[in-house]
Amino acid sequence: MSSSPTEALRRDLAALVSDGRASSDTADRVAYSRDLWPRSIIGVRAGIAAPSPPQCIVWPASTAEVARVLRFAYERRIPIVPYGAGSGVCGGIAPSSTSIVVDVKRMRTLTRVDHARLEIEADAGIIGQHLEDALAARGLTLGHFPSSIYCSTLGGWVAGRSAGQCSGRYGKIEDMVLGLECVDGTGETRVAERGKPNAPLVQLVIGSEGVLAVVTRATLRVAPAPPTRVFASALFGHMEAGLDAIRRIYQAGLRPAVARLYDPFDSMIARRGRVKKQAHAHDGSVHAPGISTRLLRAALGRPGAMNEIVHGLPERVFGGSLMVLVWEDDPIIAEAERDEATAIVRACRGRDAGEGPARRWLANRHSVSYRQSPAFSMGAFVDTMEVASPWSRLVPMFETVRAAFAKHVFVMAHFSHAYPDGASIYFTIAGAAGDDDAATRRYDAAWRDAMVAVHAAGGTLSHHHGVGRSKAPAMTREHGAALGVVRALKGVLDPRGILSPGALLPPEEALDG
């Protein structure tokens, strides 16, 4: 009795990995068909759970097994989609019906710890919190705390050029990676280390989103676990004064691990607590949307009026703009830096708000990644856009991008990931429409106008979420001829174009204006 081509492929893949871990089961194919891109979640709500599920999923347990799978795919020209934990929000995971998804989470070992050199080696499939827990047990920290730490992997951080919430002290992931092991699109294993002849490959693979190679292991710089944390918070009557304070703090050589400033509306939300728990009936079921939910959805359907009301009010109505600062360091150094930063805050007319807001932020810092579901369940959508620019362009970019978004969605923002020369803006948007098709159109229009606005204001379109498919159409405008260099490099490392087709790079014929 002959089997289907899909079953034959599954058997071939099973023979390449230990324990025969390969699947063509429908449930697995649906589960591996997307990441958490909000645009695709609108589709799920509309009943399209998996527009184009992959042909098979395979779970290698070593770099050698990844190499065997990729060599097999190279010889047969089968598209490969590397997969960590699927927590990306930019559409990096979108396989075709002929794709093989390569899930690396069986590769999850902290393989080496060198206390003397403050250096570790870990497999790419390890979940971020598991890695941090293992380091904490040894008195160490990577210092990398994205809000998705419970549901993202080391390999995903490297592929997406991730930033953690404590980047002010520890840097972004590209500052931590000392070496990489990866497998290119021909199935060849490549090892790159800083200070060695192949060192440039390290920074080329970081942020490449799987289009050049599948990361299987990384060597990372770590730090002693901080002996203490020191907290400070302040309120500013004008948001620009708060930004000036952060700029002065970092340009003075101070290095708080966290420096965040919320716009006036987001400050009010931050002080009150962002989300109330859903009311549950005695039987455990969630109550049907009440009048407040319907009113909120109706307001989100008229974003222009909502933005005009909220952003037209004086900042004092919302209690000003809130800044939180957190240091992770020796207590003497941390307290000395806090005192110096407090003097800068006073000089910028900030009002001391005590430790409370900063401590509350720390206690809830990872919860934001799990707060989208209620909005989608009530028929709305939410998303975030993180951009960056030099200090001189930051406020104009904030105003330009907020105005672009405001025509389509409700928008608020906070500033974070500060550096001596600039900072990141993290916009949060929410919208609604009459049905899911209209919601998708509104979502697309909001992103299209906002991406144009970022470039018009002299900013860069992504600070740490990556590009995926959501931002790929704007890459020509942002990087111009440099995209040709990336394509040429892909031609060397992935000559048959099987790795992550459609991610990061726009189609060659696509032009954006």
N, C-alpha and C positions, 0 to 999 in steps of 0.2 A: 504494500500500500504506500503510495507516494505521499510525501508531506508537502506543505506549502513552502514557498520560498522564505517566508518569515520564520517558520519553525526550523528550516534548514540553517538559516543565519543564526538563530538562537543556539542551536547545537554547536555550530562552528565556534561561536564566541565562548560558550561554556567550556569548550575544550582548551581554551587559551588561558583560563583563570582558575585559581584554586577553588575547590568545592563546587565547580560548575556554576558559579553565581552569575547567571544571565537570565533575562526574562523577556517574554513578549506578551505577558498577561495584560489584558485590557486595563485593569485597575492601575498597574504600574505605568503603563504607557500614558494614561491620563494624568497621573500624579507627576510625571516628569515632563509634561508638555509645556510648562511655562514657569516663570518666576513670579514675583509679587509686583510687577509693573501695574500700577493702578488702571491703566487703560485696558489691560487684559482682564482685570477684576470686574470692570463694567461688563465685559463680554460674558464672564462667568455668571454674573447676576442675570444676564439676558438668556442664560441657558446654553451658552457655548463654552463648555468646560475645557475642551481641548480642540482648537481649530485644526491642528495638524499634529497628532501625537507621533512620537518617534516609532521607528520600526522595532527597536530592541533597546534594552538597558543592560549594561554589564557592570559588575562590581569587582575591579581588579584589587589585589591586596598588596601589590608591590610595584616599584618602578618597572621592573622587568616585565610584569604582566601588562602594565599600561603600554609599554613598547611593543609587545606582541599584538595587542589589540590595534594599535595605530598602524603598525606595519601591515596587518591584515586589511585594514580599511584603505590604506594607501594603495595597495595592490589592486583593490577592487573599486576604487574611487567612491567610497561610501562616506558621506558627511559625518563628522564627529562633533558632538556637543559636550564639552567638559562640564561637570556638574559638581558643585560643592554641597551647599545646603538649600539652594533655591531661594535665598532671601533677597536677591537683588531687586531693585525697583526701577530698572531702566530697560527691561526687555532684552537682557542679554541671553536668556534661555528661551529660544523659540525654534525648536527642531522642525524638520520637515518629515514627511511620511517615510522617507528613506533613511533617516538619520539613525545613528547609534549614539545613545547617551552614555557617557563614561562617568560613573559616580565614584569618586575617590574616597568616600568616607570610611571604607575599610582600612585605609591607610591613615591611622590616627595615633601614632606613637610619638611621644617625646623621646627621641632616640639618643640624645647626648646633652649633658649639662656640664659646662666648664665654668666653675665658680671663679677661678683665677682670672680668666679672660672675659668674664661676663658674656658668655656666648653659649647659645643652645642650638640644637638641630631638631627639627620636628617635621613630621609628615604633613602633607598639604591638606589631608582630609580631617584633621583634628578640629573639633568645634572650639571656638574662641574661649568660652568660659572654662572648658575642660583644660585647655592649655594654661590659662591663668591660674586655675586651681592647682595644677601640678607644679607650677612655678612658685606659687605662694607657699606650698608645703616645703619648699627648699629655700625660702627667704628671698625670693626673687620676684620680679614682675617684668612683663614685656612693656607695660605702660600703654597698651593699645586697647581702648575701650569704646568701640563703636556701639551705638544703641542696639545693634543687632547681635551683640556678642553671644547671646544664648542660642542663636540660630544662624550663625555664619561660620565659615571655615577659614583657616590660615590661607589656603590656596585662593579662596575667593577674595580675601583682603589683598593679596599680592596681585591677582589678575585685575582687580578694580582700582588699584592705587588708593587704598582706603585710608581714612583718618579716624583716629579715636578721639574721644572727648578730652583727653589729657594731652593733646598734641602740643600745647604750649610748652610743656616740659620735655616730653619724650620724642616729639616729632611725628611725622606720618610714617606709614609702613615702609616707604622707600628709604627712609632714614635708618630703619632698623635692619633691613635685609643686607646681610654680608655675602651671601652666596645662594645659589639656586641649583636644584636638579630638575630638569624638565625633559619632556619628550616632544620632538618636533613632528611635523606633518608627514614625515617619511618613516617614522618609527625609530629614529635615532635618538639615543639618550645623550643629552648635553649637560655638562656641569660647568657652572660659571662662578667665579669667586672674585671678590674685590681684591685688587693688588696682584692679580694673575693676568696673563695675556688675554684671556677670554672675558675679562671683567666687564666690557661694555654690554655683554649680553644680559647682565643682571638688570640694568636699568631699561633695556629694550623690552624685556619680558614683563617687568612690573608695569601694570596698567594696560597690557596688550589684550586683556579680556579674552584670552584663549585663541586668538586668531593666529598666533605665531607658534605656540607650544602649550602643552599641558604641564603645569607645575606639579611636581610630585613631592618635593621636599625643599625646605629652606633652612639656611643658617641665619640666626638672628642675634642682634645685640640686645642684651637685657640689662636691667638695673637692679640694685638691691631694693627689696620692698621698702617703701617709705616708712620711716619710724613713726611719722605723725602726719596729720593733715591740719592745715590752718585755714580758717574760713573768714571771708569778709563779704559784705553786701552793701550796696549804695543805691540811692534813688536820685535821679537827675530830672530837673524840670524840663530840660530839652534833650532829646535823643542825641543831637550832635555833640553836646557837652560830654555825654557818656563815651561817645566814640573817641573824642579828643583825649579823654582820660586813659582809655585802653592804649591808644597810640603812644602816649607819653610813658606809660608803664613799660611797654615793651622796648621802646627806644631808649629808655633809661637803663636797660640791661636787666630788668627784673623779669622773672620767668614763672609766673603762676602757671600751674598745670592747666587750669581752666580759667577763661575770661569770657563771659557771655553777657551780652547786653540785649534786652528785649525791647522792641518798639512799644509804644504806650499801650496798645490794645493787648498785645501778647504779654506784656508785663502784668496787666490785670488778671489775665488767665493764669499766668504762672503763680501769682500770689494766692489765688483762690483755689488752685488745683484744677487741672485741665479737664478732667472727665469725671462725671459722677457715675457711680455704679448703676447698672441697669436694675430696675425693679423687677423682681421675680415673683411669680405667683407661688402659692403654697405648694403646688405640685412640681415646682422647679422650672416651669416654662416661662419664657420671657413674655411680658405683657405686650399686647399689640401697641403700635405707635399711638401716643396720645396727642392731645391738641398741641402741646408744646413742640413735639416732633414735627407735626404737620406745618406748624407756623414757621419753624426753622427751615424746613425744606422749601416752603414758599418764598422765604426771604432769600435763600441761596439761589433761587430761580430768578431773582432780580438783583444781581450782584452790583450793578452800577449804583442803584439807590442805596444799597447797604454800605458799600464802600464810601460813598459820598457822605453819608451820615457819620459813620465811625471815624473816618480819617479827617473829617471836617471839624470834629470837636477839638477843643483845646486839650493839650496833653495833660493838664492838671485834672481834667475830668476823670482820667484813668489812673491818676496817682503818680504820673511820671514814668520814666523809663528805668527799669530795674537792671542792675549789674550784679552778677555773682562772680566771686573770685575764690579759687581753691588752690592752695599750695600743697605739694607732696615733697617733703624734704626734711633734712635735719631741723629740729624745732627751732634752734637758734637762728639758722639761716631763714627759715620760713617766716618766723615772727619778725625778723628784721626787714624782710622784703614786704611783709604786710604793712608794717609801719610806714615804710617809704611809699608804698602804693596808696595808703590812706592819705598821706600828705598831698599826693598828686590829685586824688579824688577831691579833696577839699579845695585845692587850687582851681579845679574845674567846676566848683560850685555844686559838688555832689553832697548828698546828705547821708550820713552813716545809717544803715539799716540793720546793723548787727549781723550775727552769724546765721540767724534763723533761715533766711531765704536760701543761702548757699548750702546749708545742711539739708534742707528739704529737697533742693535740686539733686544733691548727691544720692539721697535715699530713693529717688524716683527716676534716676537718670536713664535707665534702660526700658522704661515702660512705654515710651512713645511708639516703639515698633509694633505694639500690640493694640493700638487704639484706633486703627482704621476701620475695623469690622463694623462697629455700630453705625458709622456714617454710611457705609455701603448698604447695610441692612435697611436703613430708613430711606433709601432711594437716592442718596447724594453720592458724591465722590470726593476724595481728598488726595492730595499729593504734596510733594516737596520739591523744591529746586534749590540746589546749593551752588552759588557762583562766587567768584572772588575778583578782587581788583586791588591796585595800589590805594593807599589812604586818600590820595588826592582825588580819586574818582569814585570813592565808595558811596558817599551820600548822593551824588548825582545818579549813580547807577541804581541805588535803592529807589530813588524817586521815579526814574524812568521805567524800571522793570515793574514796580508796583502799579504804575499807571497803565502799563500794557496788560498786566493781569486783570486789573480792576474792571475792565470792560466786559470780562467774561466770567470771573469767579471772585469770591471773597478772598482777600489776601492779608496776611500778617507776616511778621518776620522777626528773626533775631540775628545777632552778629556773633560769630564765634571763630575759633581757629585763627587767633591773631598772631601776627608776625611783626618785626620791626618795620617792614615795608608795606604791609597791607593786611587784609583780613577777608574772611568769608561771610557772605550773607546767606542765611537759610530761610527761604520763603516757604510758608505753608499756605496752601490754597484749598478752598472748598467750594463745590458748585453742585448744581442740580438742574434738571431739565424735565420736560414732560414725559420722556421715555428714555430707554437706554441708547437708542440710536441718536437721539438729540443730545444726550449727555456725552456721547463719544465725540460728536461734532464740536460741542462746546469745549470739551477737554482739548481736542486737537487745536482749535483756534487759539485757546489760551496759551498753550505751549509754543505755537508758531510765533505769535506776536511777542511773547516774552523772550524767546531765543534771539529774535532780531534786535530787541531792545538791549539785551546784554551786550551784544557786539557793538551796537551803536554807541553805547556808553563806555566802551573801552575795557570791558571785563572779559573774564574767561568763563566758559559755560559750565564747567564741572570742577568742583574742588575735591570731592571724595566719593561720590556715588557711582562714578563711571559714566559711560556713554551708551552702551547697548544699542538698542534700536531707537530709543526715544530721542536721543540727541544726535544720532548719526547724520540725519539730513543737514545739520548745521556745521558739520566738520569741514566741509570745503570752505565755507565762509571764514571759519576760525583759523584754519591751518594752511589753506591755500596749497601751494606746490609741495609742501612738506608731506602731504598725503601720498604723493607719488613715491617718496622715499620709503614710506611704510609699506606700500604695495610691492615695491621692489624687494624689500626685506622679506615680505611674506612669500614672494616668489622663490626665495632661497630656502626658507625654513619650511614652507608648506607649498611646494611647487604645483600640487594638484588642487589646491584650494579647498581641502576637506575640513579644515579646522574652523569651527564657529562661523559658517557662512552667514552673512547678513548682519553680524554684530560689529560695532565700532566703526567700520568703514562704510561710507555711503556707496551705493552702486556707482560704477564709474561714469555712467551716462547721466547721473543725477546732478543737476545744477541748482544751487539755491542762491537766491539773491538777497 
